[in-house]
Amino acid sequence: MPIPWQCMHRSRIPRRFASITKQIYMLCGGNMSKTARLLSMHRRTLQRLMMRHSLLR
């Protein structure tokens, strides 16, 4: 079964996924590497997604 972010169109992230991603990021104390590991994605990919969709501070 594919991971949700792998199924998304490049220009859109569903609000629910964005919300969950932000919550996990906050629970990890703002640690991008730990968040990426929990979401099973590369750290840089997560950074790009979060920056593109204004999820970073």
Residue frames as qw, qx, qy, qz and C-alpha x, y, z in Angstrom:
[[0.000, 0.889, 0.459, 0.000, 0.00, 0.00, 0.00],
 [0.430, 0.489, -0.039, 0.758, 1.52, 3.35, -0.98],
 [0.288, -0.413, -0.419, 0.756, 2.24, 6.00, 1.62],
 [0.203, 0.835, 0.467, -0.210, -0.22, 8.94, 1.29],
 [0.024, -0.811, 0.208, 0.547, 2.35, 11.50, 0.16],
 [0.309, -0.193, 0.775, 0.517, 3.43, 9.20, -2.68],
 [0.275, 0.523, 0.788, 0.176, -0.09, 9.28, -4.17],
 [0.048, 0.820, 0.285, -0.494, -0.48, 13.06, -4.13],
 [0.516, 0.760, 0.166, 0.359, -0.32, 15.36, -7.07],
 [0.597, 0.080, -0.202, 0.773, 2.85, 17.39, -6.76],
 [0.016, 0.409, 0.009, 0.912, 1.05, 20.71, -6.36],
 [0.589, -0.492, -0.085, -0.635, -1.47, 19.63, -3.70],
 [0.212, 0.058, -0.887, 0.406, -1.40, 18.15, -0.25],
 [0.445, -0.591, -0.597, -0.310, -4.74, 17.21, 1.28],
 [0.252, -0.712, 0.216, -0.619, -5.50, 19.39, 4.31],
 [0.892, -0.425, 0.017, -0.155, -5.80, 16.34, 6.54],
 [0.880, 0.109, -0.131, 0.443, -2.29, 15.16, 5.65],
 [0.253, 0.623, -0.189, 0.716, -0.92, 18.69, 6.14],
 [0.544, -0.668, 0.117, -0.494, -2.54, 18.87, 9.56],
 [0.961, -0.266, -0.010, 0.072, -1.18, 15.47, 10.62],
 [0.717, 0.364, -0.161, 0.572, 2.28, 16.35, 9.32],
 [0.020, -0.695, 0.206, -0.689, 2.32, 19.60, 11.30],
 [0.753, -0.566, 0.091, -0.324, 1.15, 17.79, 14.46],
 [0.956, -0.056, -0.068, 0.279, 3.86, 15.12, 14.15],
 [0.477, 0.547, -0.180, 0.664, 6.46, 17.84, 13.52],
 [0.308, -0.705, 0.203, -0.606, 5.39, 19.63, 16.71],
 [0.908, -0.394, 0.044, -0.134, 5.35, 16.37, 18.72],
 [0.875, 0.145, -0.089, 0.452, 8.91, 15.72, 17.55],
 [0.425, -0.729, -0.053, 0.534, 9.92, 19.09, 18.98],
 [0.324, 0.886, -0.151, -0.295, 10.51, 20.58, 15.55],
 [0.413, -0.434, 0.737, 0.313, 13.00, 17.85, 14.66],
 [0.615, 0.503, -0.272, -0.543, 12.72, 17.45, 10.90],
 [0.289, 0.355, -0.883, -0.101, 14.76, 14.23, 10.71],
 [0.204, 0.069, 0.892, -0.398, 12.68, 12.47, 13.35],
 [0.564, 0.436, 0.258, -0.652, 9.46, 13.62, 11.68],
 [0.526, 0.496, -0.535, -0.437, 10.64, 12.36, 8.29],
 [0.106, 0.196, -0.972, 0.079, 11.55, 8.95, 9.76],
 [0.363, 0.235, 0.728, -0.533, 8.09, 8.64, 11.36],
 [0.603, 0.562, 0.101, -0.557, 6.45, 9.50, 8.01],
 [0.771, 0.047, 0.566, 0.289, 8.78, 7.13, 6.08],
 [0.522, 0.821, 0.141, 0.184, 10.04, 9.84, 3.76],
 [0.638, 0.194, -0.112, 0.737, 13.32, 11.55, 3.03],
 [0.292, -0.609, -0.329, 0.661, 14.06, 14.56, 5.24],
 [0.098, -0.220, 0.291, 0.926, 14.64, 16.92, 2.32],
 [0.150, -0.376, -0.746, -0.529, 11.39, 15.84, 0.65],
 [0.307, -0.685, -0.622, 0.224, 9.52, 16.63, 3.86],
 [0.249, -0.487, -0.067, 0.834, 11.24, 20.03, 4.09],
 [0.010, 0.028, 0.522, 0.852, 10.26, 20.88, 0.52],
 [0.238, -0.531, -0.760, -0.289, 6.63, 19.82, 1.07],
 [0.334, -0.680, -0.487, 0.435, 6.38, 21.81, 4.29],
 [0.195, -0.374, 0.111, 0.900, 7.97, 24.91, 2.76],
 [0.033, -0.193, -0.659, -0.726, 5.82, 24.69, -0.37],
 [0.367, -0.589, -0.643, -0.324, 2.65, 24.52, 1.70],
 [0.109, -0.625, 0.232, -0.737, 3.70, 27.00, 4.41],
 [0.824, -0.446, -0.337, -0.091, 3.80, 24.44, 7.21],
 [0.652, -0.016, -0.350, 0.672, 7.14, 25.57, 8.60],
 [0.290, -0.737, -0.347, 0.503, 7.38, 28.34, 11.16]]
